[in-house]
Structure formats: C-alpha cells, structure tokens
Amino acid sequence: MKRLELLAPAKNLECGIAAIDCGADAVYIGAPRFGARAAAGNSVDDIAALCRYAHQFGAKVYVTTNTIVYDHELDDMFRLVGQLQEAGVDALLVQDMSLTSASSLIKKASPTGGGWRGFLHASTQTDNRTPEKVAWLRSLGFSRVVLARELSLEEIRAIHRQVPDVELEVFVHGALCVSYSGQCYMSQFCLGRSANRGECAQMCRMKYDLLDADGREIEHQRHLLSLKDMCRIDALEELADAGAVSFKIEGRLKDVAYVKNVVAAYSQRLDDLIRRRPDDFQRASRGRVAYAFKPDLRKTFNRGFTDYFLHAYRDENGILQGRQRDIASFDTPKALGEYVGKVKEVRRDSFTVAGTAAFANGDGLCFFQKNDERGEWRETELVGFRVNRAEGNRLFPLRMPEALRPGVGLYRNNDIVFERLMSGKTAERKIPVRMVFDASPDGMSLQVFDAADDTLLATAAMDVELQLAQKPQRENIICQLTKLGNTPYVCEELTIAGDADKYFIPSSQLAELRRKMQSPVVPGLSPSPSLVGKVAFEGSGGQPHLLNVSNRLARKFYREQGIEATDALEISPLRNGGSGLLLMQCRHCLRFTLGYCVKHGGRKPAWREPLFLRLGDGREFRLEFDCRACQMNIYSK
C-alpha cells in the first residue's frame, strides 16, 4: 500500500503548526541560512518546536538548505546540519553537492542512527527532469527527488518505472517559475541577486517588449514570462498512479491564511481518494481533522490557475503534444482572486454588480483597465480598490476608479469575511485512539493504540500501592483517563484489562498517569553505503556554469564523477556581464502561446528571427526556440 504525503510550506512556526492542524503530512521550512527563500529563515529553536508538534501526528519536518554554498560558508553549513539533526528534522532538501561530503557528520548526529541515506532529498533546484538524472541521484544516496514542475504525467510515470525505489515529490499548487528551477540566472545576471542563493528578483514577473530581428515590436510592454499559478487538485489520483508519493504546495513566503486554506482543500481531496481506494493508498501521517470553514482555493492568492504540462505527451515524432496556450498571465503578475461578476451600472460614487456574489465592507476588488495606446483595445493594467460600503450588490468604493465601466469583469482579491474567518481557529486535528488500562497491587499502566491500525502510540506506568475498592471504579477510570484535551488524542475506546477496576485509585493518580504518556522510541534504520554513479547532464547546454558549482567540495565531487565543471555564475568573472550566456530554460514557449508554432497548427509568422525580449530600461535578451526539445531558451545579448 502506498503512503501519500501532503507537503505544505511553512514561512514560520505559526504557519507550520497551522499546516499540521489542517491536515498536512509534512511541512518544509527554511533554516536560518542557506534556504532558497532568503526572506523565510527560521531559528533552530523554532524548527525544533515544529518537529515536536508535527511528530505527535507522525508528520515530518523537512528543512530547505537548498542554496549553493561558498567556500567560506562550508563550516557554518556543516555546523547547521548538526544542529538541525539534533532538533529532530526528518530530512534536508539540498542542491549543493558539497553536502554529500557531510555523510560522516550526519551519521554521527542522526538521532535514530540511520545515517545520511534517507536524510537528504534532492531539491528541484538540482534540475530533475529525466530518469537518468533521478537514477544518478538515487545512486548517491538521495532517498527522494523533487521533480521539475514542468514534467507531465507521462514523464513522471517513465521516471517511476525506471527508478521505482526512489520517492518522487511533485509540485501540485502555487506559483510557477518560468525557467526550470536551478537553471535561472536572469536575476543574478541583471541585478546581482542570485536565485540560487535565495535572492530572486523575479525577472519573470516584469514587463517586456517582444522584438523581431529587425527591431519591430510584436508585443509591447507585457508580462511575457509571467505564468499563472499551478493547481492540480483534480489530478492527485493520476499523479499517485504515475508514481508520485509526495504532493507539494508552493508558498514559503505565503501567510498563514493561505496555508490553512490550501492545505485543507488538498487534504480533504486526498482523504476522498483514500476512501475510494483504501486498498491502494493511505495517508503518511495520523489524525482526523475537524474544520471550522469550507476551503476555497479562489479566495487566497492566485494569478489564475493552470495544470501546466500535466497532460502533455510526446507523439511518434517526438513533438510535445497536449500543450495549452493559457498557462501565462501576460496582463498582470498580481493576484486576481475569484471572479465575482460584471459591472452593471456606474454612478458618481457607486456601482452595481451583476452576479450572485455577496459583498462586505472592506472587500478588495480589481479589474483590468483597457488601454488603446497602440490603437488596439486590450486588457492591460490591473486596477485595485477597496469597498468602503456594501449594500447588497451596490458597492461604494473608498475612491471611485475612473476607468470603471459597465461590462467590466470584477475579481475579488481580498474577501474580508473569509480573511476574518481564517484569522481564528479553523481546524482541530486529533488522533482517534484505543486505550488499554491495567492495574495490580504494585501499580498501573496505560497503553495508547492508533484506532485505525492498532499501532502503539504511547505508554505510561506508575509504581504505586493499590488497595481494593469498596465499589467498582470503572466509571471514574474511564472519566479520568479519557480527558485528553491537551494531547493529540481522542479516545474512541477504553479497555480495562482483567479486573483492574476493582482497585481504589485516586483521581489525582489517574490524571498523573494520563499526563505521563510518552511516545515509544522508534528504532532507526541501518545505514546503507553510498554508491557512485555518473549521468549525462542534459540541461547543461554546453555551458558548465549550469551545474552551479560554488565551492571546493562541490568541485571535487563533480571531478570524482568525471565531470569538469566551471564556476557558478555567482562567482564567475562573467557574473557582471558577458554575451551569449544561457540565462533561462523554459518549457513555456512564446511562439506557441502567441499562436505562431507551425508544428502545433499555428500560423506562419511574418517576422524574422531571432526574437528578442526588451526590458523597459532597454536591456535585451535573445530567444532561441529549440523545437527538438520543445523548449525556449533565453540568452544574454
């Protein structure tokens, strides 16, 4: 039976606890340093507290140490690894191969004695898109590989078929990087802010002109690299059948309301799947969640949704079919929220909305302002405003937007009623248990078993002298031992062994026995030796800086693999300039999205290639369309 894991983001301890409460089987959180979201670091003490909370439910905590590391930081990194092990984390997500040299340290520090195999997960930053790459990582000792977001069901299935003994983690929800992760250098090249150091400036969310080889504008100042957000809530069963075991929600910079809503939505859908197929799947952690709200993915941050390349496939000629043209968000990189209807009537200080949505004072709304500066009416800038007063479907904005017209579509990107609901207690997670109480003249004991699978969860014992009671104590024993309010358990059945209820036991001693419950120690796994493998790095494009080697240990690692890697762009002399550098590798293709890919039935373009992207400050980037790989590459000009 396959154990399915819902993996949630944790910006901080509060978000991590909320994710567990709402049904997550695991959370991933940033350490004080070396995480791919520099703004989402957390103290080791907070991470330890999250581990203690999560482990009550059999849930896991993974820490993102997935930046590249410089030579002068190696000692600090290894020291942090030891601290995280002592804090009780279950795995590290890593990109920098210098961490493979920490195997002896990890083995020594491992609380379970399990060694480093199983402790390292290969981050999506290691650019994992082929069976060969995944097999190579598995041979090095990585127990789990986080696959590229761009992969289809067909590609995931092929990887699982060829490498069945590695766990596959896939993204199912949240923001999309337009470039294959770990292979984006636009931010570093333009602004000196490295995405591989957690400092991405989000160049993909900026406006660009699209130019042809003669300098003529094809598109003017649009967000040509900005993608919609991923949503694969309807594809969890397909992904599980393809071989995925962990379903990852993106969002380590998102607030607690986002985490609660999205985790609850996906957790409920996973539970539905398991109810339908109990012989095939089970959840990776324990507990039953009672929700105080109905999750709605439209009500938290989103740029519109896409399932990306989920149903793409290669035809007999190797051409990627099943592409969708609506994966991008050219008009805005901002959150849209939910569509709530069209403007019906506009007055001086108010307007009405045609639709069924209910509004409240304080709601945030937005719409696309139409612009005809090029002689063409098109949706361009997103205009937002706040509702000062709502009277049914008549809304009074704080300031009346000048561009609001009848027929304009409205979106709500801040639902004040939902936000207030999410700010309170929204869920309670408990593990249904079966308890067994036993007593003798010398003392008493308590065992707690998971009611679902009879796994021993906790035990307690007290050496006290017990006397025979004048009347049966059954009701008081049950009453005192099932008061589990401050524990993760809820008692569904309490068995009193033999005639243990014939002894007189003060309520205070029963309460003390209940408080003494301890989780049993779970034996660790024995370590396995690391294997050395070799693989062709399909993504390097003849540019070895794409291996992101930034320290001596990583350089030594690749040399032992028979690969001579040049310095990462972050420490290369080319970091401040240079032409012809591969800055992005994208499965998103502008030629296809704009309807000019003849291989997919598009019209023949009138322009002359190569095409270029131009920022507002005049900087240009050359586009290359690799039709064999069905990929768009972006180079410095």
N, C-alpha and C positions, 0 to 999 in steps of 0.2 A: 504494500500500500504506500502511495506517495504522500509525503507530508508537504503541504503547501504553506508558504510563508508570505504574509503581507508585511512588507518592509516600508516603514514610514520615516520621514525626515524629522529631525529634532534640531531646531535652531538653538534650543537651550533646554535646561532641565524641565521647565514647565511644559514645553511642547512635547518632550519625550514622555513624560508621565501621562499627558493627555492622549497621546497616540496609543499607549498601552491600554489606558482606560477605555478607549473607543474601539479596541479590537485588534491592534497591530500585534503581529507575532514577533516582530523585531523592529528596532529603530537604528538609524545611523546618525551619528553626531560628530561634530568637529572637535578636535583636541585643541589645546591652547595654541598650537602652531602646526604647520605642515598640512593643513586641510585645503581642499580646492575651492573653498569659500572663505577667504581670509576674514570676512566680517562675521563669521559664525563660529568663533572659537569658544571653548568652554574649559573651565578649570578641571583638573583631575578629580578634585573632591566632588564636583557636581556629577561627573561621569560615574564615579563610584556610587553615588547616591542613586543614580538612574539604574545602574546594574542591580543594586539591591532591590529596587522596586520591580524591575522587569523580571528578575529571576524568580520572584514569588509565583509568577504565572508561567514559568517555563519559557518566557520570552527572552530574546537575546539582544545584546547591545554591540553594535559594530562601530568602530571609530575610523573616521576618514583621515588617514595620513597619506593622502594621495597627490601631494605636490612633488615636483622634483626638488632635490636637496643639494645644497652647495657643500663644498669640502669643509668649510669652517663650521658647518652645522651638523656634521655627522655624529659627533659625540653627543650633542644635545638630542638628536633624533633617537639614538640608541638608549639614552637615559630615559627619554619619554616612553619608549616602548616598554621598558621595565616597569615604569610607574603605571602604565595602562594595564599591564598584566596583573599587577598587584591590586589594581582597582576592580578587577574581575571582568574586564571586557572579553567578549567572545571571539572577536576577530578584528583584524585591521584591514582596511582597504588601501592598497598601495599601488603606486605607479613606478616609483624609483626602484630599480633593481638592486641598489645598494642594500636594501633591506633584506635581501636573501642571504647576505653575509652575517645577519644577526641571528642566525639559526641557533647558535650555541647559547646566546643570551636569552632568547625566547624559551628555549627548552628548560633552562635553569629557572626562569621566572614563572613558568606556567603553573598556575595553582593546581591543575589537575595532573601535572606531569605528562601531558600529552605531547609536548614538544611543539615544534613550529609547524609541522604539517597539519593542516586544518585551521591554523591560526591566521594565515594570510589569504586574502581574497584579492584577485586581480581586478583593479578598478577599471571602469570603462575608459579611463584615461590611457590605458595601455593599448587601445585601439583593437578591439577584439571582434573581428568580423568573418573569420574563416575557421573551418575545422582544424586546419594545420596550426594556426596560432593558438587555439584553445588547447589542442593536444600538447603543444610545446609548454604552455604554462602549467598544465597538469603534471607534466614530467618533472617540472621544477619543484613541485610540492604544493602548488596552489590548489586548494580544495574547491574553490568556487571562482567562476569567471563572470564578470558583469559584461554582458554583450552590448555591442553598439546599438544605439536606438534605431538605427536605420534598417536593421535586419527584418526580413519578412518571416512569416510562419514557415515557409519552405526552407529558408536558410537556417532558422533555429532548429528545425527538425533534422536537417542534414548534420548539423554540429552534434546534436544529441545522439544521433545514430552512430556517428564515427567516434565520439568521445563520451560514452554513456556513463563513465564513472566520475564525472566532474559535475558539480552543481552549477546550473545555469540560472543567472539572475537577469531579469529583463525589466526595463522601464515600462510602466503602464500608464502613468499620468504625470502631467506637469509640463514645464517649459522645455522647448526643444532647442538645442544648439544646432545651427545650420551646418556646421562642419563636424566631421567625425571627431569625437572627443579625444583630446590629447594631440590633435593634429590641427589646431587653430593657433595661428601666430599673428593674426591681424592686430590684436591689441598690443602685443609686445613690439611689433614692427613699427606701428604708428605712434604709440604713446609710451612705450617702455613699461607697460603694465602686462605682466605675463599671466595668461590664462592657466598655464601650468604651475603657477605659483599662487593661484587663488585670487588674482587681481584683475580678472577680465573686465574690460571697459565696455563690453557688449557692442562691439562694432557692427554686429549683425542687426542691431535694432536701429541703426542710423539711416538717414535718407541718402539715396544715391541717384545720379543720373545714369542711364544706360546709353552708351555711345557706340556707333559703329566705327569701322576702320577709317572712315573719312571724317570723323568727328561730328557726325549728325546725331541729334538726340532721338532715341527711340522711346525712352521713358524719361520723365522729368521729376526729380526730387520725390521719389517714392521709397518706401521701406522694402527694397527688393530682396533683402536677405532675411527678413523677419518672418518667422514661422508661427503658425498657430500653436496652441498647446496640445500635447498628446492626451488622448482619452481612449483607453482600451477596456473600459469596464464591461463592455459586451463581448469581449474576446478572451476572458480569463480561462474558460474551458478549452478553447482552441490552443491557447498558449501552454496550458498544463499538458494537454495531449501531445503537443510538439516537443515537450521535454523540459520546459521551464519549471522551476520549483520555488523561485522567489520572485514576487511581484513588487516592483519598486516604485514608490511615489516620489517624484522630484520635489524639492522645495525646502532646502535648509536655510533659506532666508525668509520663508513664509511665517506668518503669525500663527498663534495657537488656534484661532477660529478656522483658518484654512486646514490645519492639520486635523482638527476634530471632524470637520465636515467630510473631507475627502477620505480619511481613514474609515469613518463609519459607513460611507457609501460602498467602498470596496469590500470591507469586512462582511457586510450583510450579503453582498453578492457572492462572496466566497462561501459563506455558510449555506446559501441556496444551492450552490453547486455540490457541496458535500452532502447535503440532504438528499439530492437526486442520485448521487453516485457514492454511497458510503463504503462500498467495497473497493473503490479505486483511490479515494482521496481522504485525507484528514488534515485538520489544522496543525500547524507546527508548535502551537502553544496551547495553554489550557485556559478555561474560563468561559463564562457566559456573560454577555453584556446586555444590560437594560438601558435603553436610550430614552432620553427626555426630549428628543427632537427627531424630525424626519430629515435625513441628509438630502441635499440638493446641490449637485456639482455646479449648476449655473450660478449659484449665489456667492461663490467665492472666486478669487482672482482667476480669470481666464481670458485668453485672447481669441476665443472661439476654439473649437475642438477639431482634431483630426486623428485618425488612427494611423496616420503616416504611411509607411510602406508595408503595412501588416499583410496585405493580401497580394503583394507583388510576386511575380514569378518569372523565371527565365523560359522563353519559348525555345523551339528547336534550333533557332539561330543564335541563341544566347542573348537575345534582346530582352531587357527587363520590361515585362508587361504588367498591367494592373496598377500603373501609376495613376495618381489623382492630381488634378490641376489646382485643387482648392486647399492645398496644405499651407499656403503662405498667407500672411496678413500684411499686404502691401500698403494699406492705408493708415495703419497705426500699430505701434508695438505695445500699446497700453491695454489695460483690461477693459473688456466690453461688459462683462456680466451677462445678465439674462435679457432677452428681448421681451419688451412689455407692451408693445403696440405702436400705433402710428398717431401722430398729432392730428387731431380732428379740426379744432378751431383755435385761433390765436386772437387774444385780446391784448389790451395795453399792458396789463400786469398779470395775466394768467393765460392758461390754455387748457384744452381738454384732450383726453387720450381715448382713442377707440381701441378697446381691448377688454380683457377680463381681469387684469392685474389689479390688486388692491395696493394703495399707496399710503405712506405715513409721513408725518412731518419729519424732516431730516434726511429723507432718501436722497441718494446721489444718482443722477441721471446723466446720460450722454447721448450725443448723436453726431453723425458725420455731416460737417458743413460742406456744402457743394461749392466748387470753385470752377470758374471758366477762364482762367488767365491765359490758357492756350487755345481758347475757342472751343473747348470741349467740356461739357458738364460731366464731372466725375466726383465721386466721394473722396474727400481728402482729409482734412484735419478733423480729429475727434475733439468735440467741444463738450465740456462737462459743466454741470451746475448742480446746486443743491435746492431741494424743495423746502421752502420756508413753511408752507401750509398746504395741506391736502384736504379737499372737501369732495369726497367721492373720487370721480375721475377728473375733476377740475383742480389743477395744480397752480400754486402761486410761488414762483421761484424767488429766491433772495434777490437775484438780479435777472431780469428778463433777457435771455440770449437774443441778440439782434438777428441772427441767422435762422431762428426757428420759424418754420413754415408748415402749413398744412400738408400732410402726406409724408412728412419726415419720420423715419423709423427711430424709435427710442429704445435705449438699453438702460437697465438699472445696474450700476456697478457698485452700489452700496445700499443694501437692504437694511435699513436701520432696525426693523423689528427682528430680523434674523440675527443681526450682529448682537443685539442685546441678549437674545436667547443664548447665543454661543458664548457670551461672556460669563455665564453662570455655570452651574453643574449640569453637564449634558449627558453623562453616562456613568454607570457603575458596573465594574467588572468583578465578578465573583466566580470562584471555582466550586461547583457542586461536589460535595464530598460525602463519603460514608465513614462514620466514626465507630471505633470499637473500644469500649471501656472494660477494663478488667481490674479486679481488686482481690487482695488476700490480707491476712492479718499483718503482713510485713509491709504492705504498701499498695500502690495503684499505678496503672499505666493507661496511656491513651494512644491509639494509632489512628491516623487520618489517611484515607484512601480516596483517590480520584473516583467519583461515582461513575465516570464514563468508561474507564479502562482498568480500574482497580489497582492503579499504580500507587505505591506507598509514597505519600507526600510529606508527612510529618509525624513525629513521635514525641512523647513526653512521659516521664516517670517520676514518682516521688516515693522515697522511703519513709513511711510513717506507720505508726502502730494504729491499727484499726480495731474497733470494738463492734460486736454485734449490735444491731439496732433493735429497738423495741417494735418498730414497724418498718415495712419496705421503704426503701429510699429511691425507688425508680424515678418517680416524677421529679424529684429535686435534682437527681443526677442529670436527667435529660435537660431540665431547665437551665442548670448552671453551665454544662459543657457545650450547649448549642448557642450560647451567647457569643457569636463570632464576629460582632460588628467591626472590631478593629483589626481583623485579619482578612486575607484574601479569600476566605472560605465561607460557604453557606452550607449548612448541614441538611442533607436530604434524608438521612437515616442514621440512627444511633443504635448500635447493638451493645447490650450489656452482657458480657460473657458469663456463662455459668450462673452462679447465684451471687454475683458481685454486688447486687443491690441490697444484700442482707446486712451490710456493714454501715455503721453510722459514720458519715463523712461530713464534716462541717462545710458549709457553702464556701467559706473562705479558702479551704484547701482545694476544693473542686475548681474554683476560679484560678488559684495558683497553678494547678495542673494545666488548665487551659492556656494560661499565659506562658507556660514553659515549652510549648510546642516548638520543636526545631525541625528544620528540613534535614533529611538524611543526606549524608555525603554520597555524591555520585562518583563512582570510580572513573579515572581518566582513561583515555585510550593510549595504547603504547605507540611511541613514535615510529614512523617508517622512514627509511633512508631516502634522501633526495636523489632523484635521477637527473641526469644532464641530457638535454635534448637540443635539437637545432631546428630552425624553421626559417623559411623564406619570408622576409618582412615585406608583404605585398603592398603596404601603404607607403613605403619609403620614397617611391617615385624617383629613385636615383639621387635623393637628397638626404644624406645620412643624418642631418640635424634633426630629422623627424623621429629619431629614437630618443630624443630628449635626455641625452647624457650630460650630466652637470657636475659629476664628482668622480674621484679616482676609483672608488669601489664599483660604481656602475660601469665605468670604462673597462675595468679589469673583468667584470662579469661578462660583458659582451665579447671581449677578446678571447675568453675561455670558451665561448660559444662559436668561435671562428668568425666573428663579425667585428670589423674595424669601424667604429662609429666616430664621427666628428663631434665637436662640442655642440650642445644645445644652443639654440639661437640666443637664449638668455645670457650666455657667457661668451658667445662668438663675436668676433670683430664685426660681423655683419648685422649685429643687433640694432645699430643706429642707421642702417641704410643698406643699399645693395639692390640690384635689379635681378629679376628672374627667380626670386625666391618663392617657393610654393608656400602660400600662407593659409589656404583653406582647401579642404577636400569635401565636397558636398554631393550628396545624392539628390538634393534639391537642384533642379535644373531650370534656369530662366528661359532657355529656348523652348523647353517643353511647356512650362507654365504659361508662357505668353502665346502658345499655340503655333510655334514655328518648328516643331520637331517632325520632319517628314517620315521618320521611322515609326512614328505613332499617329500617322494620319494628319499631321499638321500641315499648314500651308507653307509653300516655299518662301523663305524670307527674301525681301528685296535689298536688304543691307549687305554690306561686305564685311567679312570677318577679318581679323579678330575683333571681338567686342570688348568694351571697357566699362568698368564702374567708376564713377567720379563722385567723390565726396563734395560737400558744399565748399570746402576750402581749396578745391582744385586738385587734390591728390587723386591719381588714377591707378586702377588695378586691371590687369589683363585677365580675360576669361578664356579658359580652354575647355572645350567640350569633348570629353573622352567617351565617345559613343560605345566603344567596346565594353568599357566598364559601366556605362550608363551613369557617368559622373561628371560634375562640373568642378573644375579646379580654378582657384584664384591665385594669381601671381602678382608680385610687386612689379611695377612697370619700370 
